[in-house]
Amino acid sequence: MSTTIDQVPSAAELVPMNSLYIGGRWLTPAGRERIPVLNPATEAVIGSIVDADDSDVAAAFSAARQALGEWSARPVAERAAYLDALADALRENGESLAVLATSEIGMPLAESRGVQAALPEAVLRSTADAARELRWQYRDSSGSTVLREPVGVVLGITPWNFPVHQLVAKLAPALAAGCTIVLKPAELTPLNALFLAQLCDQIGLPAGVVNLVTGRGSTTGEKLVQSRAYDLVSFTGSLAVGRHIGAVAGDRVVRATLELGGKSPAVVMDDADLEVAVRTTVRNCFTNAGQKCNAPTRLIVPETGRSQAMEIATAAAAEYRLGDPLDAATTMGPLASDVQRNKVLRYVDGARQRGATVAGGRPGDGPVGFFVEPAVITDVDEDDPIVHEEIFGPVLVILGHRGETDAIRIANDTPYGLSAELWSTDPATTTRLVRGIRAGQVRINGVRSPHPPVAPFGGYKASGLGRELGSFGLEEYLEVKAVLGTFEGEAG
């Protein structure tokens, strides 16, 4: 059964437009620029947000600071219970949230139900469990007491590609740790953040624990980053912006966690089933129209099988149906904006002009929407920009390797190190590849993210600093204190 735009509530019915959530209250500040929010499939305006100013930023941080003492003093079990309550609210409102996210980003509704509703719910529950299981206080071999305490006020800045999941991946560990948080969503997809803030209010989170401000990254985002009112900044987004945020945080000696993207390899060895490996890689690469930081965008196959891999990938890519992401028959939606569409087309056209073999990669044929056909590319130099630079669109490059050592070399020939996928039936080969490839996650023979979502997520090299999810993600929001001498304080 398909869902159509006419059958679902409008965004205006789901969230308070042009509002900020600060100190437990919804505020609609006057005199702020209003930024339209577009549906990328229709190019219609579905809502608007305010570009918050310095006074809004100051108010949000002030509210978070005022709430910190009381919130951090609450028992861990109580903080974890709030996460469970928020997870329950997500489950109850999951369909509305998935539709809203699809309307903002263009992700097919079936995908949104999984990664914009079900996955954030699971992250909340698994983070609550991690908090309950963590050793918050213990004695080491010297007799000293080790305490884990919240880092303080957190600034969370999130991207547009998986907006709900990324919000929750920061909010959940921050709250579990006893921190308070100021969130700033991407201006392309902010309405789901307003929806999530409503759920935080609905479950009765104390005022000031969660605060939400909206606006452009270049204006509101920069005001937030330059503020001296936070103790940790957690950012997911581009390498260029991440470097800037890391520099600001470093100058202040403030902790920063940065997830900055990738150019992930899928390495196929000659003993693997080429058909299965290629088709699976195509599917994983083109999730959310390729707008995915850990998408396997470089398919590295035996050189002798490269032509066959190109044929398989081209056939698999041709099976995608572009269209209304609320239609169940649609398997690929639009890109998030005209800027992103034009960027992808420039990369593909550039590779074509340099002599690469390109299948697909043309603009969608409809009158509206930021659609791009999925592209499969081969016959390209290893140092070509389309091989090395993160494109963030439905573009798969196929490269040939001449054995295990060469495959590892090509896989590591990137500034990034977020994720990698390996295909081999030989355990010894797999082990050497796992050890040889420098990436924060390695997925073997098509394994996806298992549940509960607690495997640490984050990268090597330019893919960033720190980890998200599970106990590793929780630790990012904690300080460690050593108490030398007699101490009988309670854990919590």
ABEGO torsion letter per residue (X at the ends): XBBBAAABBBAAAABBBGBBBBGGBBBBBBGBBBBBBBBAAAGBBAEBBBBBBAAAAAAAAAAAAAAAAAAAABBAAAAAAAAAAAAAAAAAAAAAAAAAAAAAAGBBAAAAAAAAAAAAAAAAAAAAAAAAABBABBBBAAGBBBBBBBAEBBBBBBBAABAAAAAAAAAAAAAAAGBBBBBBBBAABAAAAAAAAAAAAAAGBBBGABBBBBEBAABAAAAAAABAABABBBBBEBAAAAAAAAAAAAAAGBBBBBBAEBBBBBBBBAABBAAAAAAAAAAAAABGGGBBAABBABBBBBAAAAAAAAAAAAAAAAABBBEBAABAABABBBBABAAAAAAAAAAAAAAAAAGBBBBEGBBBABABEBBBBBBBBBGBBAABAAAABBAGBBBBBBBBBAEAAAAAAAAABBABBABBBBBBABAAAAAAAAAABBBABBBBGGBBBBOBBABBBEBBEAAEBEBBEEAAAAAAABBBBBBBEBBABBBX
